[in-house]
Amino acid sequence: MEAPTDPEYPWPRPPDGGWCADDLDTLPNLPPHTELIDGSLVFATRQNLFHVFAVDFLQQQLSAAAPDGFDVLREFTIDIDRWNRPEPDVIVVPGDEVEDLDQTRLPAESVLLAVEVVSPGGVTRDRETKPVKYARAGIRHFWRVENQDGRAVVYVFEREPATGAYTRTGIFHDRLRLSVPFPVDTDLTDITSDHWS
């Protein structure tokens, strides 16, 4: 029995060997925020309000804290290799990597910090798959943000040069205070307190 098809919304059929990074810019009708992981298209999972609030908050805080000459971007894809083009929730990059307004991606090796806010449908990707790929790509700093009983917890990692893997350097519950990759001091309870006070 043949699977039913909807001619109005055909599923893309992967080529032999899987999709490549360039395909994200040329495939028609992809949903917003589609990522490429190991040659497979990964569609964005449904976001909850915690995810929205956390991404907004961190983009604002990092924009305020980042040194001159750096840009803070949200939900923008990065090229790791031919078969991997993920989209971190927030990245910090040198401003000279932003070349023009039509740009759709940045090289992973230019990223100073990648941040993932864990969503319910992407727990394994955000906790395991993406951090391994970010570390191998040479991204020095990685933060993972999780919702713990309605409050943000930030897990901070730094790439260890001898192994090329991330080492956890801290877990922050109420206040995030760091000196690297640049000084950051922010009240994490503000992510939700303004909305549920």
C-alpha positions in Angstrom: 0.0 0.0 0.0 1.4 3.4 -1.0 1.7 6.1 1.6 -0.7 9.0 1.2 0.7 12.1 -0.4 -0.3 15.7 -0.3 0.6 17.2 -3.6 0.4 20.7 -2.1 3.0 19.9 0.6 5.4 17.3 -0.8 8.1 16.0 1.6 11.6 16.7 0.4 13.4 13.5 -0.7 17.0 13.4 0.5 19.7 12.8 -2.1 22.1 9.9 -1.7 24.5 10.7 1.2 22.0 13.2 2.7 21.5 16.9 2.5 24.4 19.4 2.6 24.7 22.8 4.2 24.0 24.7 0.9 20.7 22.9 0.6 19.2 24.9 3.5 19.4 28.0 1.3 17.9 26.4 -1.8 15.2 23.8 -0.8 11.8 25.3 -1.3 9.1 25.5 1.4 11.3 24.6 4.4 9.7 25.6 7.7 11.5 28.4 9.5 14.5 27.5 11.7 15.1 24.2 9.9 18.6 22.8 10.9 20.9 20.3 9.2 22.3 17.6 11.6 24.3 14.8 10.1 22.8 15.3 6.7 19.3 15.2 7.9 16.8 18.0 8.0 15.6 18.8 11.6 12.5 20.8 11.9 12.1 23.2 14.9 10.0 21.9 17.7 7.2 23.8 19.2 8.5 26.5 21.6 7.1 27.1 25.1 7.1 30.5 26.8 10.1 29.7 28.9 12.1 29.2 25.7 10.9 32.5 24.2 11.5 34.5 27.4 15.0 33.0 28.0 16.2 33.6 24.4 15.0 37.2 24.5 16.5 37.8 27.9 19.9 36.3 27.0 20.1 38.1 23.7 19.5 41.4 25.5 21.9 40.7 28.4 24.7 39.5 26.1 24.2 42.5 23.8 24.6 44.8 26.7 27.7 43.0 28.0 29.6 42.1 24.8 32.7 44.2 24.1 32.7 46.6 21.2 33.2 44.8 17.9 31.0 41.8 18.7 27.5 41.1 17.5 24.9 39.0 19.4 22.5 37.1 17.1 19.6 34.9 17.8 18.5 31.8 15.9 21.1 32.1 13.1 22.7 29.1 11.4 26.3 28.2 11.6 28.4 26.1 9.2 30.2 23.3 11.1 30.9 21.1 8.0 29.2 20.0 4.8 26.5 17.9 6.7 26.0 20.0 9.8 24.4 23.5 9.9 22.7 23.9 13.3 21.0 27.0 14.6 21.9 27.9 18.1 19.4 30.0 20.0 22.0 32.8 20.6 25.5 33.3 19.3 28.2 35.9 19.9 30.5 36.6 16.9 33.1 39.2 15.9 31.3 42.0 14.0 33.6 41.6 11.0 32.0 38.2 10.3 28.8 39.9 9.5 29.4 40.7 5.8 26.0 41.8 4.4 22.3 41.8 5.1 21.7 38.8 2.8 24.0 36.6 4.7 22.2 33.4 5.9 25.0 31.7 8.0 28.3 32.1 9.7 31.3 29.8 10.0 31.3 27.9 13.3 34.9 28.7 14.0 34.1 32.4 14.2 31.6 31.9 17.1 32.9 32.9 20.5 29.8 31.7 22.5 26.9 29.5 21.5 23.8 29.2 23.7 21.1 26.6 23.6 17.8 27.0 25.6 16.6 23.4 26.0 13.1 22.9 24.5 11.0 19.8 25.5 11.2 18.4 22.0 15.0 18.9 21.6 16.4 17.7 24.9 18.8 15.1 23.5 20.0 17.4 20.7 20.6 20.3 23.1 22.2 18.3 25.8 24.3 15.8 23.7 24.4 16.2 20.0 24.9 19.9 19.5 27.5 20.4 22.3 29.7 17.7 20.8 29.5 19.2 17.4 30.1 22.8 18.7 33.2 21.6 20.6 34.6 19.8 17.6 34.0 22.9 15.5 36.2 24.9 17.9 33.5 27.0 19.6 35.3 27.9 22.9 32.3 28.7 25.1 28.9 27.0 25.3 25.9 27.6 27.7 23.0 25.3 28.1 19.9 26.9 29.7 17.2 24.7 31.3 13.8 25.3 32.9 13.9 23.8 36.4 10.6 24.2 38.1 9.9 27.5 36.4 13.4 29.0 37.0 16.4 29.2 34.7 19.5 27.2 35.3 22.5 27.9 33.2 25.2 25.2 32.7 28.4 26.8 31.5 31.1 24.9 29.5 34.5 25.8 28.1 36.4 23.9 25.5 39.4 22.1 26.8 42.2 22.5 24.2 43.9 19.2 24.9 40.8 17.1 24.4 38.7 19.3 22.2 35.7 18.6 24.4 33.7 20.8 26.7 34.4 20.9 30.5 31.6 22.2 32.7 32.9 25.3 34.6 29.8 26.2 36.5 26.1 25.8 37.2 24.2 29.0 37.9 20.7 29.1 39.5 19.7 32.7 40.4 22.6 34.9 39.3 24.9 34.3 36.3 28.3 36.0 37.1 31.2 35.2 34.8 34.5 36.7 33.6 34.8 34.8 30.4 34.3 35.0 27.5 33.7 38.6 28.8 32.3 39.9 32.0 28.6 39.0 32.5 26.6 39.6 35.7 22.8 39.1 35.4 19.9 38.1 37.6 18.5 34.9 36.0 15.2 35.2 38.0 14.3 38.2 35.8 13.7 35.7 32.9 10.4 34.7 34.4 9.7 37.1 37.4 8.5 39.9 35.2 5.8 37.7 33.7 4.7 35.7 36.8 5.2 38.1 39.7 
